[in-house]
């Protein structure tokens, strides 16, 4: 089992360009051996789900049936993962190498 899920709540992130602009840095800089990158799609009406499937196949996707808002969307995503740790990351964040290790080390 992986140690942490990095959850990004998405709503129409393809249309806004957030998925294409910010998600690559999260994928590139998150160690797959102990972390999952998860996008919880909050009922997007654009082509976010298709874009995730086609351009980011390594990302786990939680497709929520409609927009639950920020808090409930994140809560539903947290309840859907099974890792001991969860990190909620906004959809407009670019991360750098080794961004996650200090936080996980501290939690351990």
Buried (B, 14 or more C-beta within 10 A) or exposed (E): EBBBBBBBBBBBBBBBEBBEEBBEBBBEBBBEEBBBBBBBBBBBEBBBBEBBEEEBEEBBBBEBEEBBEEEEBBBBBBEBBEBEBBBBBEBEEEBEEEBBEEEBEEEE
